[in-house]
């Protein structure tokens, strides 16, 4: 029987679970087949398990916005804000409007890998930067007199980037998003970073 990528993935999984990450990586590098996304994902999930066992955690994605001198912080999937029902409703309304007026579809490749397929779109709807934008829209409506400013501790994912870009044109509102790398000024479906 000729070994296929799935057979190598099993070996990578076994080596990774036993803590032999260098050997697992070497096996991937030296195998006669082209590694696919699945085999790299297998290696990464072993690395994540090792980090968890050592008590190391990845910093949680969070966004915040200041409204009337009060800071509101959101985590991905957050449902703790007292206005969360209204936030979800305004985001659904905005998503519907964006889809009706443009060709926007969610980029599900930006979801977590361990999320079930049918839950991927729903998980994109509750990214922290979208929740922060939703709160601003709930509190101040569609007023265009000043930009909506959102701050994020990590990079903005591709789906949120595209959504905010398109939303800026549909609502005719300027969004300024400061992520871990740069400021993004979204205006009329264009970003100051030039889609960098």
Residue pairs with C-beta under 8 A, 6 or more apart in sequence:
3 31
3 33
4 33
5 31
5 33
5 34
5 35
5 36
5 38
5 39
6 38
8 27
8 28
8 31
8 33
8 35
8 39
9 38
9 39
9 42
11 24
11 27
12 24
12 27
12 28
12 39
12 42
12 43
12 46
13 42
13 46
15 21
15 23
15 24
15 27
15 46
16 24
16 42
16 43
16 45
16 46
16 47
16 49
17 46
17 49
19 50
21 43
21 46
21 47
21 50
24 43
24 46
25 43
28 35
28 39
28 40
28 43
41 113
45 113
51 57
51 58
59 153
59 154
60 75
60 76
61 75
61 76
61 127
61 128
61 152
61 153
61 154
62 73
62 74
62 75
62 76
62 128
62 152
62 153
63 73
63 74
63 128
63 129
63 131
63 132
63 150
63 151
63 152
63 153
64 71
64 72
64 73
64 74
64 132
64 150
64 151
65 71
65 72
65 132
65 133
65 135
65 136
65 148
65 149
65 150
65 151
66 72
66 149
67 135
67 136
67 139
67 140
72 81
72 132
72 135
74 81
74 128
74 129
74 131
74 132
74 135
75 128
76 123
76 126
76 127
76 128
77 123
77 126
78 84
78 126
78 128
78 131
81 87
81 131
81 135
83 135
83 138
83 139
84 131
86 138
87 131
87 134
87 135
87 138
88 125
88 126
88 134
90 134
90 137
90 138
91 125
91 130
91 131
91 133
91 134
91 137
92 125
94 134
94 137
94 167
94 170
94 171
95 125
95 163
97 170
98 104
98 163
98 166
98 167
98 170
99 105
101 170
102 166
102 169
102 170
104 162
104 163
104 166
106 120
106 121
106 124
106 159
107 124
107 158
107 159
107 162
108 120
108 121
108 124
108 159
109 158
110 124
110 157
110 158
110 159
110 160
111 120
111 123
111 124
112 123
115 123
124 130
124 159
124 160
127 157
127 159
127 160
128 152
129 150
129 152
129 156
129 160
129 164
129 177
130 160
130 163
132 150
133 148
133 150
133 164
133 167
133 175
136 148
136 150
142 171
142 173
144 171
144 172
144 173
147 173
147 174
147 175
147 176
147 185
148 173
148 174
148 175
148 176
149 175
149 176
149 177
149 178
150 175
150 176
150 177
150 178
151 177
151 178
152 177
152 178
152 179
152 180
153 180
154 179
154 180
155 179
155 180
155 181
156 164
156 177
156 179
156 184
161 184
161 191
164 175
164 177
164 184
164 186
165 186
165 189
165 190
165 191
166 189
167 173
167 175
167 186
168 174
168 175
168 186
168 187
168 188
168 189
168 190
169 188
169 189
172 188
174 185
174 186
174 187
175 184
175 185
175 186
175 187
176 183
176 184
176 185
176 186
177 183
177 184
177 186
178 184
182 193
182 196
183 192
184 191
184 192
184 193
185 191
185 192
186 192
